[in-house]
Amino acid sequence: MALRLTIPESPSETDRDAVIAPLRAYNIRQAGDPRIRPVAILLTDEGGDHVGGLWGKLVYDWLFVELLAVPEEYRGGTTAPP
């Protein structure tokens, strides 16, 4: 079977699934159930509002960070705002 490359203008979830499906199948055959589960570590201010944090997932007990948001005033290595 001949393959060709295509680049969709607006990739869809179906396109994403076409890429992920063979990877998942291979990984499951090699390493078993990946036990995928979401992870959130939230930054909470003194008022109890969530102002940032980490969003990701655990796969085969490895943490994959998808999003990380730290309010600007807390960046730069300090633990307290200026």
Backbone as CSV, one residue per row, in Angstrom:
resi,resn,N_x,N_y,N_z,CA_x,CA_y,CA_z,C_x,C_y,C_z
1,MET,0.846,-1.174,0.000,0.000,0.000,0.000,0.895,1.241,0.000
2,ALA,0.630,2.161,-0.886,1.381,3.411,-0.956,0.769,4.420,0.011
3,LEU,1.624,5.140,0.700,1.163,6.172,1.626,1.488,7.540,1.053
4,ARG,0.716,8.532,1.458,1.014,9.909,1.071,0.768,10.802,2.275
5,LEU,1.433,11.907,2.327,1.259,12.877,3.399,0.174,13.865,3.012
6,THR,-0.697,14.172,3.959,-1.691,15.221,3.750,-1.651,16.146,4.958
7,ILE,-1.918,17.409,4.721,-1.931,18.404,5.794,-3.306,19.060,5.795
8,PRO,-4.177,18.655,6.730,-5.510,19.257,6.768,-5.437,20.725,7.201
9,GLU,-6.267,21.534,6.602,-6.290,22.957,6.939,-6.769,23.185,8.368
10,SER,-7.759,22.413,8.784,-8.294,22.495,10.146,-8.346,21.085,10.722
11,PRO,-7.258,20.631,11.347,-7.244,19.266,11.878,-8.392,19.031,12.863
12,SER,-8.994,17.854,12.763,-10.146,17.510,13.595,-9.751,16.480,14.652
13,GLU,-10.676,16.208,15.550,-10.458,15.151,16.538,-10.301,13.802,15.848
14,THR,-10.995,13.606,14.736,-10.851,12.367,13.967,-9.424,12.234,13.441
15,ASP,-8.844,13.344,12.983,-7.453,13.328,12.529,-6.523,12.965,13.684
16,ARG,-6.765,13.569,14.838,-5.947,13.284,16.023,-6.059,11.810,16.398
17,ASP,-7.275,11.294,16.384,-7.493,9.885,16.717,-6.749,8.959,15.757
18,ALA,-6.661,9.348,14.479,-5.951,8.528,13.493,-4.463,8.439,13.821
19,VAL,-3.917,9.474,14.436,-2.508,9.468,14.830,-2.320,8.688,16.132
20,ILE,-3.220,8.883,17.072,-3.070,8.278,18.399,-3.383,6.783,18.410
21,ALA,-4.352,6.337,17.633,-4.800,4.940,17.700,-3.671,3.925,17.525
22,PRO,-2.833,4.032,16.489,-1.770,3.028,16.365,-0.719,3.141,17.472
23,LEU,-0.491,4.351,17.982,0.459,4.512,19.087,-0.052,3.830,20.348
24,ARG,-1.324,4.070,20.665,-1.911,3.435,21.852,-1.909,1.920,21.728
25,ALA,-2.287,1.418,20.561,-2.332,-0.034,20.360,-0.949,-0.644,20.569
26,TYR,0.073,-0.021,20.008,1.441,-0.519,20.165,1.861,-0.481,21.636
27,ASN,1.629,0.656,22.296,2.034,0.800,23.696,1.331,-0.210,24.594
28,ILE,0.054,-0.442,24.365,-0.688,-1.411,25.180,-0.140,-2.816,24.953
29,ARG,0.173,-3.153,23.710,0.763,-4.476,23.436,2.109,-4.633,24.139
30,GLN,2.887,-3.562,24.196,4.228,-3.633,24.774,4.236,-3.517,26.300
31,ALA,3.368,-2.652,26.854,3.478,-2.322,28.281,2.188,-2.495,29.076
32,GLY,1.113,-2.917,28.445,-0.137,-3.113,29.174,-0.937,-1.828,29.318
33,ASP,-1.911,-1.878,30.205,-2.833,-0.764,30.435,-2.076,0.470,30.930
34,PRO,-2.213,1.615,30.247,-1.483,2.814,30.668,-2.075,3.500,31.901
35,ARG,-3.272,3.099,32.321,-3.940,3.696,33.484,-3.925,5.231,33.389
36,ILE,-4.439,5.752,32.293,-4.457,7.200,32.061,-5.440,7.856,33.021
37,ARG,-4.967,8.892,33.719,-5.850,9.635,34.617,-5.422,11.100,34.655
38,PRO,-6.405,11.998,34.734,-6.086,13.427,34.749,-5.471,13.846,36.077
39,VAL,-4.669,14.914,36.014,-4.040,15.479,37.205,-4.199,16.992,37.152
40,ALA,-4.588,17.576,38.270,-4.623,19.032,38.405,-3.965,19.397,39.728
41,ILE,-3.065,20.359,39.681,-2.455,20.920,40.886,-2.730,22.415,40.801
42,LEU,-3.612,22.894,41.652,-4.093,24.265,41.534,-3.350,25.216,42.460
43,LEU,-3.096,26.421,41.969,-2.580,27.505,42.799,-3.785,28.281,43.302
44,THR,-3.872,28.431,44.608,-5.027,29.079,45.214,-4.561,30.294,46.003
45,ASP,-5.197,31.438,45.765,-4.799,32.650,46.488,-5.431,32.669,47.879
46,GLU,-5.113,33.704,48.642,-5.601,33.795,50.022,-7.114,33.885,50.106
47,GLY,-7.766,34.346,49.038,-9.222,34.436,49.016,-9.901,33.138,48.608
48,GLY,-9.106,32.119,48.307,-9.659,30.832,47.917,-9.914,30.681,46.425
49,ASP,-9.520,31.693,45.637,-9.706,31.619,44.186,-8.546,30.873,43.541
50,HIS,-8.870,30.037,42.566,-7.838,29.346,41.795,-7.290,30.332,40.769
51,VAL,-5.985,30.577,40.818,-5.372,31.594,39.963,-4.360,31.008,38.980
52,GLY,-4.218,29.720,38.952,-3.277,29.072,38.047,-3.050,27.650,38.502
53,GLY,-1.996,27.067,37.976,-1.651,25.718,38.380,-1.175,24.876,37.218
54,LEU,-1.260,23.587,37.416,-0.790,22.616,36.438,-1.954,21.726,36.032
55,TRP,-2.037,21.422,34.737,-3.024,20.481,34.215,-2.270,19.463,33.380
56,GLY,-2.526,18.201,33.634,-1.845,17.170,32.873,-2.511,15.829,33.050
57,LYS,-1.723,14.781,32.839,-2.245,13.434,33.007,-1.109,12.507,33.404
58,LEU,-1.483,11.444,34.086,-0.547,10.377,34.403,-0.790,9.251,33.413
59,VAL,0.283,8.794,32.783,0.230,7.692,31.831,1.407,6.781,32.157
60,TYR,1.128,5.524,32.457,2.171,4.596,32.901,2.953,5.195,34.076
61,ASP,2.245,5.900,34.951,2.833,6.544,36.134,3.854,7.627,35.796
62,TRP,3.812,8.153,34.578,4.623,9.302,34.177,3.701,10.508,34.098
63,LEU,4.177,11.646,34.586,3.390,12.874,34.524,3.669,13.594,33.212
64,PHE,2.603,13.850,32.458,2.682,14.643,31.234,2.005,15.976,31.516
65,VAL,2.766,17.051,31.503,2.231,18.380,31.772,1.706,18.953,30.464
66,GLU,0.421,19.262,30.445,-0.185,19.869,29.259,-0.224,21.387,29.385
67,LEU,-0.550,21.873,30.571,-0.657,23.317,30.798,-0.024,23.662,32.140
68,LEU,0.649,24.800,32.188,1.221,25.301,33.429,1.051,26.810,33.430
69,ALA,0.346,27.319,34.426,0.104,28.763,34.514,0.457,29.250,35.912
70,VAL,1.359,30.224,35.959,1.747,30.860,37.215,1.514,32.357,37.033
71,PRO,0.731,32.979,37.928,0.506,34.415,37.797,1.839,35.166,37.727
72,GLU,1.867,36.184,36.901,3.110,36.905,36.630,3.808,37.385,37.898
73,GLU,3.039,37.853,38.866,3.664,38.395,40.078,4.351,37.329,40.932
74,TYR,4.113,36.052,40.642,4.749,34.974,41.395,5.900,34.327,40.629
75,ARG,6.189,34.796,39.442,7.271,34.226,38.640,8.614,34.809,39.062
76,GLY,9.678,34.089,38.779,11.007,34.620,39.012,11.710,34.055,40.225
77,GLY,11.193,32.990,40.809,11.919,32.306,41.859,11.563,32.686,43.277
78,THR,10.626,33.589,43.480,10.232,33.918,44.846,8.973,33.155,45.208
79,THR,8.721,33.017,46.490,7.519,32.316,46.929,6.433,33.281,47.372
80,ALA,6.739,34.560,47.400,5.746,35.560,47.801,5.760,36.695,46.786
81,PRO,4.608,37.335,46.579,4.589,38.456,45.629,5.431,39.609,46.153
82,PRO,5.930,40.461,45.244,6.764,41.599,45.668,5.992,42.578,46.536
